[in-house]
Amino acid sequence: MGAVTRLQGALRTLREKHPAQQQHTPEPPAAARALPALLQPWRPQGVGALPKPTAANLRRMAEQPVVRRAINLVKDRVVNMRWQVSLKPDRKRDKNTDAREAVLLRLMDAPNPQDSFRTLIEPVLEDVIVGGFGSVEIEHTDDPDEPLRLWPIDGAAIQVDAAWNGDPAVPRYAYAANPFSPSEAKPLLNGELMYIRLNPRTHTPLGLGRVEVAFDTVNQFLTAHRYAGRLASNSVVQYALWLDEATPAQHERLIRWWQDEVEGTGQVPILSTDSKPEVLRFGQGTDADLRLEWQQFLVRVIANAFDMPPMFLGLQEDVNRSTATEMSAQSFESAVLPVASLLADHITRDVFDRALGWDEFRFEFVTEARDEATVISQQVQLLSAGILTVDEVRAQRGLPPMVAAAGQPASNEPSTEEDDAEPNG
């Protein structure tokens, strides 16, 4: 008796036991009936079941070696850049400027009692790169020396009101640590949260992280990498043994003998047959079976998703001395500088301007070329031509203004060894 016959008999018995329910429940037409799970087409495990780019999956994917390397290249470079708080070019200093600047420097150096600037920004940049949702909560205090406190929070738990009308008194965001309990969400005003979106778009209030862009490609790379690992560890059999003119009984007897007496014992098997057994290989038996070129192509696509050359993810076959420097500069311009500029703009607009109302200041990172000698040469030329003053050059290097001698203005000319030498005679 087949499975279909047994299933039909069980359904018939169920209808005979409950005739009243059968009268009130009309049977749907045959075309609309759903097949039982037993009769549905079989699908191999993993086929068509790709994971969705949720926040949990994105963060788990960010722990993979290639993706982690790409994230750290951007994040570590930004958090190690020197930063400064400067006056905007169109503003002039007054009696309150120096005091406010000191407050801002203390705020950015110690955003809250537990964090420094690096420990505040590092997890926020992680969320920005992974999912495009970096978030910093802005807490107002009554202390004039410490008017604000900045706290890093989970950007994936932030809900954005797409219909916000621009009123600063109306909440724009909501912090929902438990998305299944909307009543526990904490509303946040526009001035109480710094929400950093990477790759903003008009059709959605959410950003687009670089890991999210490379999500499907990373999945394919991990699948190919796991297959290559199983193949290299001999867990995937790439050959078969062909026995010509063997009966089913002899076939089963050979399998049992091999499994019981030979496999895992390290002994030399001895076969006595009329014809020589033939080994059928399913692959070439070389490194081509590992699909290394396909994995390298996927790594290049992942590097493109992070706006950096593949050289920084370990692919150095097409790199030489003449192109390495150019690629390094290109990586800084395309991968690091946009993220640093986005963060600096949000700090200037959301913290300095909106939360404190001090729109005369701006936060900026000191971007310098990798060749320090070139930077010094350019600054000396601008100083000698009178385009920049000594204090402006010192400000570019993150140094305080130099106090001139009493009654003598600071000179624009760089000092030389002849000027420092004592006169003869």
C-alpha positions, -999 to +999 in steps of 0.1 A: +000+000+000+015+033-010+017+065+010-010+082-011-034+053-005-028+054+033-033+092+033-066+089+014-078+062+038-070+084+068-089+114+054-119+092+045-120+078+081-118+113+095-148+124+074-168+094+085-162+102+122-173+139+119-202+140+094-216+172+108-185+192+101-184+177+066-218+192+058-209+228+069-175+228+053-177+228+015-148+210-002-127+234-024-123+226-061-094+203-070-074+231-085-074+250-053-065+222-030-031+224-014-009+193-016+001+176+016+037+182+027+043+145+019+035+151-018+052+185-023+083+186-046+115+179-028+140+207-027+177+203-016+186+220+017+199+255+011+185+259-024+165+292-027+169+298+011+193+327+011+194+347+044+178+381+045+199+413+051+185+419+086+206+437+112+215+405+130+226+388+097+246+419+087+264+420+120+271+383+119+285+387+083+307+415+095+326+390+116+339+371+086+376+377+078+373+394+044+344+417+055+361+425+089+393+435+070+374+459+048+355+474+078+386+479+099+405+495+070+379+523+071+370+525+108+405+523+122+418+550+098+390+574+107+393+570+145+431+575+143+428+607+123+436+639+142+406+662+146+401+698+156+374+723+164+378+755+144+360+788+137+342+790+104+360+813+079+332+838+078+330+843+116+352+865+138+363+858+173+347+877+202+349+875+240+327+843+241+345+824+213+375+812+233+353+800+262+329+781+238+358+766+219+372+752+252+338+737+261+336+720+227+371+706+230+363+691+264+330+677+250+347+659+221+376+647+241+353+632+268+318+629+254+305+612+286+320+600+319+328+566+305+339+572+269+366+590+250+362+603+214+375+570+200+353+547+222+323+569+212+329+570+175+342+535+169+309+516+175+290+543+156+312+539+126+308+501+128+270+506+125+274+531+097+296+508+076+276+477+083+240+489+079+241+527+074+224+535+107+250+550+131+233+567+161+244+589+190+220+601+217+224+637+228+217+643+265+213+679+277+226+689+311+225+720+334+263+722+337+276+752+316+310+736+315+295+703+303+263+712+285+259+679+266+267+642+269+270+620+239+261+583+241+265+556+214+233+535+210+222+507+188+214+521+154+194+491+144+169+498+172+161+533+159+128+537+141+125+568+118+092+586+112+090+591+075+061+615+079+079+639+103+068+675+095+100+692+106+086+705+139+115+703+165+089+696+193+075+665+176+095+633+180+112+622+148+128+590+161+120+562+185+143+538+202+128+504+203+151+479+220+123+453+216+107+456+182+078+433+192+067+457+219+059+491+203+046+504+236+081+503+251+096+525+224+112+557+236+104+587+215+133+610+206+132+646+193+153+656+163+177+675+186+181+644+209+197+621+184+225+622+158+214+597+131+240+591+105+229+576+072+253+563+047+242+564+011+209+583+018+181+579-007+147+596-014+124+566-013+134+555+022+144+573+054+170+546+061+206+544+049+225+518+030+256+503+046+285+488+026+281+454+041+244+455+030+256+463-005+279+433-005+255+410+012+247+386-017+283+386-028+296+377+006+270+349+008+283+335-024+319+338-013+312+320+020+294+292+002+323+288-022+348+290+007+330+263+027+329+240-004+366+244-010+373+237+027+353+204+026+369+195-007+404+201+007+397+181+038+385+151+017+350+153+031+336+157-005+344+126-025+355+135-060+358+099-075+341+066-078+351+030-082+338+012-113+336-027-113+328-042-146+305-072-148+298-072-110+265-086-097+245-067-071+255-093-045+292-089-053+287-051-052+272-051-017+298-076-005+326-054-017+311-024+001+308-042+034+343-056+031+358-022+024+340-005+052+347-033+078+382-043+069+400-015+050+385+019+057+403+037+085+427+008+093+457+019+072+460-016+057+468-022+020+437-036+003+442-066-020+417-072-048+414-103-069+390-098-099+389-109-135+390-072-147+409-043-132+387-018-113+385+016-128+386+049-109+361+075-123+371+111-113+344+138-111+369+166-111+404+174-124+421+166-091+439+200-091+435+234-074+410+243-101+384+222-083+386+246-054+373+274-076+400+298-064+395+321-094+358+324-086+366+333-050+391+359-061+365+375-084+340+376-055+367+393-033+371+420-060+333+426-060+334+429-022+362+454-025+342+474-050+312+475-026+335+490+000+350+515-025+385+503-021+410+486-044+412+447-041+448+451-031+437+459+005+418+426+007+448+405-001+447+404-039+481+416-049+488+397-082+483+428-104+500+453-081+536+466-085+556+494-070+543+520-095+506+513-088+507+506-051+511+542-040+483+553-064+460+527-051+467+536-015+458+572-022+427+561-041+416+540-012+418+570+012+399+593-012+371+568-020+367+547+011+379+567+042+375+604+034+337+602+026+330+585+059+351+610+078+335+640+061+300+625+068+308+621+105+323+656+108+293+672+091+269+655+115+289+666+145+289+701+132+253+703+123+236+681+150+258+688+180+274+722+176+246+740+157+213+722+166+219+710+201+240+739+214+232+767+190+269+776+184+269+777+146+302+796+144+322+765+150+328+734+129+343+700+136+368+687+111+394+660+106+429+669+098+435+651+065+471+648+056+488+631+028+508+600+036+540+617+025+548+641+054+577+657+035+553+668+007+529+684+032+557+703+049+571+715+016+537+728+005+532+746+038+566+762+037+559+775+001+525+790+011+541+805+042+570+821+022+545+835-004+525+852+023+493+832+015+492+817+050+504+830+083+523+810+109+492+807+131+472+793+101+498+767+094+499+757+130+461+755+130+463+731+100+486+709+120+464+710+150+487+732+171+476+763+191+485+798+179+521+810+186+523+839+209+544+867+193+570+887+212+559+917+231+554+946+207+564+925+177+540+908+153+546+872+143+565+870+110+553+850+080+589+841+070+601+807+081+632+808+103+665+796+088+698+786+102+714+819+091+688+839+111+694+818+142+732+823+140+749+850+161+765+879+141+803+879+138+825+904+155 
